[in-house]
Amino acid sequence: MWKRQRGCRLLTDEPLHLAPELVGLPLASPFRRAVALAVDYVVLLLPVLAVAITAATLSLRVNDPGAYKGLRMLIFGHPAPAESRAAWEAVAPLLARIEAPGLPAEAHEAVGRGDRAKLAEALEGYDLMVTLAFDERKEVHMPPKMIMLQLDEVIPKPFRAIALFGVAALYFTLCHASRRGQTLGKRLLGIRVVQLAGERLSLFESFERAAAYLEIPATLGLSLVSLWRDPNRRLPHDRVVHTAVLLVGRPLKPARPAPPVPEPDKG
């Protein structure tokens, strides 16, 4: 722990303290850590999608009920031609506002003028594709007669990061703060997170570690070199809360005793 003297914080050996029972335990290999993380991302895919879709749905229902009803009709219904035109008219202002890829310029202009007849003509024969993007928006080349609605664009910006990354942060925080110190991926690969002092991670420390994953893309992946360069294979998110990732279930082999040294011949 840090100490104070006359209002000044003093340097201590707290970051360097290592529980004796952890010394000599085998470290997880870079391969196991990478595969465990890949498994965790697969596990997280459905919950993240569910939360993002729910957030987008609630946002539409509150902020644009007409577009919400139109989308439901286009996605889940089998509308007659007149119902399809009414649904497109309700959804088109939303598509124009978020600059949906594939939306024809004629439809965009018709929305601005409020020309319903021109809008129906411009969107005749079009289909709607709904997607969820997790990265920065890039230019998309759409096939003919296809419009893309990116659901993340429907979520208000202050809540977008929470909807897309909050589930992952909660998952890693709760798993690493547990008694086992393992996510599902780590448990499958036989590795676990340990605090160097031998103590269980608090929820806040575990959240700090989860947030520090962002340092890897922030360094363009260069920090991954620590998996080979650092003697204890600690990455930035390990160093921030003084953790290491160990291999479990394989006890160390006892060291072989040194051969006895023959006594010198006194004869």
Secondary structure, DSSP 8 states (H G I E B T S, - for coil): --EEETTEEE--SGGG---GGGTT--B--HHHHHHHHHHHHHHHHHHHHHHHHHHHHHHHHHH-HHHHHHHHHHHH----HHHHHHHHHHHHHHHHHTT-TT--HHHHHHHHHT-HHHHHHHTTT-EEEEE---S--------TTEEEEEGGGTS-HHHHHHHHHHHHHHHHHHHHTSSS---HHHHHHTEEEEETTS----HHHHHHHHHGGGHHHHTTTGGGGHHHHSTT---HHHHTTTEEEEE-S------------------
